[in-house]
Amino acid sequence: MERTRAAAFFDLDKTILATSSAFAFAKPFYRGGLIRRSDVIRSAYAQFVFLAGGADHEQMEAMRHYMSELVRGWDVAKVREIVSETLDEIITPVIYEEALALIDAHHAAGRDVIIISSSGTEVVEPIGERLGVDIAVGSQLMVENGCYTGEILFYAYGENKAQALRDLAVERDYDLTISYAYTDSITDLPMLEAVGFPHATNPDDELREMAEERGWPIDDFKRPVHMKSGLPKVERKQAVAAAGASAALGAVALGVAWYARHRRN
């Protein structure tokens, strides 16, 4: 069957957000008793390094190991509660206006909008719901008895991001040759190569050079804004998202089903 639907796939950190979502919640987690002061300092430094120059493969692997050790034993319900209570404080003031406009434009063109981020699903899904995207996929951690074990079931990074993109294309009948992808990091090159319209967005040096060589569009976003005072269309979408809880639940359910299949495979 010929596929005619298209989608727009977005990375999250430095693409939609002018921050690192993985480390942005360090202070709320500290206030909630989940991490120590030394972890807050380390997270702040890691975020500075990431925002200043991006993260290469070695740094991403180090981040995976650090986060895996850090969250072992955390209560999942407590994490979700903290994220929910502090989302407006931490995330909504640092969303790129240009990214909001792109999300709205893709929806207006009839394309699904999908976030695929290496941050944990407990962070990515609430952000995705707030932005009004159709699906939000993040890294998935193993949970036993309501707590994280420290094992990472699915790390949404590198080739894994591209595989998630391809799996969603099969499930949702997307034609990737007419779909879009936006990301800042050379580590997401497989994700960009999987679609017909790749965009290097706030790219690190390696990705910028690659995009210039291949003639890919380069998007440099400059204007992080508080979403509540952002574009009128985005405010409309926020209201629609709040009213359409069933649609948000459907997106989350799809993500959970994808994780389950990935685990079985």
C-alpha positions, 0 to 999 in steps of 0.5 A: 500500500502506498504511504501518503502520510507525513510526520515531523520528528523533533529532538527535544534538548537544544532543538525545542528547548533551550536547555537539557531536559535531563538535567533541568529538573536537578533542583526540584529533584533535590528539593524532593529529596531524590538527589544530593547537593553534589548531584545538583552541582554535577548536573549544572556543570553537565548542562553547561557543557552540553549547551556550550558544545553539545555531547559526543558519543563518549559523553552520551554514554557517560551520561547514560551510565551516570543517570542509570546509577543516579535514579536507582531506587527512585520512586516513579510516582514521586518523579512524576509528581515533581515533574508535573508540579514544576513543569511550568517553572522549569520548562515552559520559559525556555521553549524556542519560539521558532520551534513552537511555530514549526510545530504549529506549521506542521500540524496545519499542514496535516503532519503528525509531530513526534518528539524522540528524546534521550531523556526519560519518558517521565520527563519527555511525555509531560513536555510533549503533552504540554506542547500538543505533539502527537507522540512523545518517545523517551528513554525507558527505564525498568521499574520494579515495585514502583521504583527504578532498578537502574536498568535502561530498557531503551536508550533513545539515542543514535541508531535507536532514535532512527529505529524508533522513527522507522517503527513508528512509520510502519505503525502509523503509515508514514512516508519517510521520504516526505517527512521531516526531522530536526535535531542539534547533534551529530549523534542523531545523524541516523535520524536525519538520514532516515527522512526526506527533509532533514534539518540541522537545528542549532547544530553542533560543529560536526553536524553543521559541517555535515549539513553544509556538505550535504546541502541540508537546511540549518536552523539557528533558533534564537528566541526562547520564550515563556510558552504562556506568552508565546504565539497565539496559535500555540496558546490555542493548541495548549487549550485544545491539548488540555481539553483533549485528554483522550488524545494525549492518553492515546499518544502515551499508550502508543509509546508504552506499546512501542516499548513493550514490543521493543522489549520483546524483540 
